Structures are given as structure tokens and as C-alpha cells.
Amino acid sequence: MSKEKKGPNMMSKVWNLTKAVTKYVAYGFKTVPVEVYETRMKECDKCEHLLKDKGACGICGCDVELKGQWSTEKCPDNRWKATV
């Protein structure tokens, strides 16, 4: 029997998203170039923490496709860094 990955609880997800959105807004809604985004998504696809059925990070709970576009964000598993 395999264990299903669940990720963080709802309060942690809300807190993590709130912090991410706050930084994103504070830095002027800056996004990364397409090449950087694609590299980030390749790293997420290889990650054991990815909740593929949800498209979410199993560590922070954020939507990886959304967070991967924001220049202010970094991977919580240090697979990619913020660019601002």
C-alpha cells in the first residue's frame, strides 16, 4: 500500500501564498522570461515533492505553474532561485 502525498495543511498553504503574493506585488508584478519559467517547470517535474494531480508543491502547497512565473519566488527545495 502506497502513501498518498498530501502536502501542507490549509493554513500553511494560505500563509505561504499570502507571503508569495505580497512579494510579487511589492516588486511590481515581475515575471521571469519564458526560458527561465520552462527551466523551473522541468525542475519541478523531476521533484519528488510535486503533487502532480494537483499541480502543487508538496512543501509549500503553492501552484507550481503560477509561482514558477514570478521572479520573486524560489523553490522551497532550492531547485531554482528568485531572480530579483
C-alpha positions as semicolon CSV with decimal commas, in nm:
position;residue;x (nm);y (nm);z (nm)
1;M;0,000;0,000;0,000
2;S;0,148;0,336;-0,103
3;K;0,120;0,653;0,098
4;E;-0,055;0,940;-0,077
5;K;0,137;1,269;-0,063
6;K;-0,083;1,536;0,089
7;G;0,133;1,846;0,123
8;P;0,091;2,116;0,387
9;N;-0,234;2,189;0,569
10;M;-0,470;2,464;0,452
11;M;-0,344;2,730;0,695
12;S;0,015;2,674;0,581
13;K;-0,092;2,697;0,216
14;V;-0,277;3,024;0,279
15;W;0,019;3,170;0,470
16;N;0,269;3,065;0,200
17;L;0,055;3,205;-0,080
18;T;0,000;3,531;0,112
19;K;0,376;3,577;0,151
20;A;0,434;3,498;-0,217
21;V;0,167;3,739;-0,340
22;T;0,293;4,014;-0,108
23;K;0,647;3,988;-0,250
24;Y;0,515;3,968;-0,606
25;V;0,310;4,285;-0,563
26;A;0,586;4,469;-0,374
27;Y;0,831;4,408;-0,658
28;G;0,592;4,527;-0,926
29;F;0,441;4,203;-1,062
30;K;0,766;4,099;-1,233
31;T;0,771;3,767;-1,414
32;V;1,060;3,560;-1,544
33;P;1,145;3,511;-1,913
34;V;0,988;3,207;-2,082
35;E;1,321;3,022;-2,082
36;V;1,358;3,061;-1,705
37;Y;0,998;2,951;-1,650
38;E;1,048;2,640;-1,864
39;T;1,367;2,551;-1,674
40;R;1,183;2,593;-1,344
41;M;0,900;2,366;-1,459
42;K;1,146;2,098;-1,570
43;E;1,297;2,104;-1,222
44;C;0,950;2,078;-1,066
45;D;0,860;1,785;-1,291
46;K;1,165;1,595;-1,161
47;C;1,093;1,675;-0,796
48;E;0,971;1,407;-0,556
49;H;0,767;1,671;-0,369
50;L;0,549;1,765;-0,669
51;L;0,184;1,673;-0,620
52;K;0,125;1,602;-0,988
53;D;-0,251;1,550;-0,959
54;K;-0,284;1,897;-0,803
55;G;-0,004;2,077;-0,986
56;A;0,116;2,189;-0,646
57;C;0,435;2,185;-0,447
58;G;0,421;1,931;-0,166
59;I;0,639;2,151;0,054
60;C;0,468;2,492;0,033
61;G;0,138;2,391;-0,129
62;C;0,155;2,659;-0,399
63;D;0,056;2,611;-0,762
64;V;0,391;2,548;-0,932
65;E;0,288;2,688;-1,271
66;L;0,182;3,017;-1,113
67;K;0,469;3,051;-0,868
68;G;0,719;2,945;-1,135
69;Q;0,634;3,257;-1,336
70;W;0,702;3,504;-1,055
71;S;1,054;3,647;-1,040
72;T;1,022;3,697;-0,664
73;E;0,976;3,329;-0,589
74;K;1,220;3,049;-0,517
75;C;1,175;2,677;-0,484
76;P;1,137;2,569;-0,120
77;D;1,362;2,270;-0,206
78;N;1,630;2,502;-0,356
79;R;1,588;2,371;-0,711
80;W;1,556;2,727;-0,850
81;K;1,607;3,076;-0,710
82;A;1,430;3,411;-0,720
83;T;1,563;3,647;-0,988
84;V;1,503;3,983;-0,814
